[in-house]
Amino acid sequence: MANGRVLVIDDEASIRELLCDFLSSEAIACSNVATLAQALELLKDNSFNLVLLDRNLDAIRGEQIIPRIRRIHPGIPVVIMTGDHQFNENSLKHVAADGILHKPFKFDEFMQLVGKFVESE
């Protein structure tokens, strides 16, 4: 796979900044946005290897956003981030996501999941 470029979609600025810091420390390019509208606009003009999507965004469930993301970039991997531990691997089958990351998470856990989809430069 090509060197990584990740889009982080989360309405919490501190989470977006932390995740981009994690990714940058591993030489993975990162863009981040707070809203669905910003994400869709960025996706129209840019290519990404992975989308990290907060499950609770813009008063809408992240899994409802995935089809809109895939209309722009078919096949792009999407990982749902959530603090809801009832949302598990079985839930992924119903939402067309490629992975799940439960908050709070550790750096190693985060990078291991990202590493399944992207490589550092």
C-alpha positions in Angstrom: 0.0 0.0 0.0 1.1 3.6 -0.6 2.4 5.8 2.1 -0.4 6.7 4.5 -2.7 9.7 4.5 -5.5 9.7 7.1 -8.6 11.8 7.5 -9.9 12.2 11.1 -13.5 13.3 11.5 -14.4 14.1 15.1 -16.3 17.1 16.6 -13.8 17.2 19.6 -10.8 19.3 18.7 -8.6 17.7 21.4 -9.3 14.2 19.9 -8.5 15.4 16.4 -5.3 17.0 17.4 -4.2 14.1 19.5 -4.8 11.6 16.7 -3.0 13.7 14.2 -0.1 14.1 16.6 0.0 10.3 16.9 0.0 9.8 13.1 2.6 12.6 12.5 4.9 10.9 15.0 4.9 7.9 12.7 5.3 9.9 9.5 1.7 9.4 8.4 0.0 12.5 6.9 -3.1 13.6 8.7 -6.0 16.0 7.9 -8.8 16.6 10.4 -12.2 18.1 10.3 -15.0 18.7 12.8 -18.1 18.3 10.6 -19.6 16.0 8.0 -19.8 18.9 5.6 -16.1 19.7 6.0 -15.3 16.0 5.5 -17.2 15.6 2.3 -15.7 18.8 0.9 -12.1 17.6 1.8 -12.8 14.1 0.3 -13.9 15.6 -3.0 -10.5 17.2 -3.6 -8.1 14.8 -1.8 -7.2 11.2 -1.6 -6.9 9.3 1.7 -5.9 5.8 2.6 -8.1 5.7 5.8 -10.9 7.6 7.4 -11.2 7.6 11.2 -14.8 8.6 12.0 -16.3 9.5 15.3 -19.5 7.5 15.8 -21.4 10.6 17.3 -20.9 13.4 14.8 -23.2 16.3 13.9 -26.1 14.7 15.8 -25.9 11.8 13.4 -24.4 8.3 13.8 -21.0 7.9 12.1 -22.2 4.7 10.5 -24.9 6.7 8.6 -22.2 8.8 7.0 -20.2 5.9 5.6 -22.3 5.5 2.4 -21.8 9.2 1.6 -18.0 8.8 2.1 -17.9 5.8 -0.1 -19.9 7.5 -2.9 -16.9 9.9 -3.2 -14.2 7.3 -2.6 -15.5 3.7 -3.2 -13.6 1.2 -1.1 -11.9 3.6 1.2 -11.4 2.0 4.6 -13.4 3.6 7.4 -12.8 2.9 11.1 -15.4 4.0 13.6 -14.3 5.5 16.9 -16.6 5.2 19.9 -16.8 5.2 23.6 -19.8 2.8 23.4 -18.4 -0.6 24.3 -21.7 -2.2 23.3 -20.8 -1.3 19.7 -18.5 -4.2 18.8 -17.1 -6.3 16.0 -20.6 -7.8 15.4 -21.9 -4.3 14.9 -19.5 -3.7 12.1 -21.3 -6.2 9.9 -24.3 -3.9 9.9 -22.6 -0.6 9.2 -20.0 -1.4 6.5 -17.1 -0.1 8.6 -13.7 -1.8 8.4 -12.8 -1.5 12.0 -13.6 -0.1 15.4 -11.6 1.8 17.9 -12.9 2.1 21.4 -12.2 5.2 23.4 -10.2 5.6 25.4 -7.4 3.9 23.6 -3.6 3.6 23.9 -1.1 4.8 21.3 0.0 1.2 20.5 -3.5 0.0 20.0 -4.3 3.0 17.8 -1.2 2.6 15.6 -1.7 -1.2 15.3 -5.2 -0.6 13.9 -4.0 2.2 11.6 -1.1 0.0 10.4 -3.6 -2.5 9.0 -4.6 0.2 6.4 -1.7 2.5 5.9 2.1 2.5 6.0 4.3 5.3 7.4 6.5 7.2 5.0 
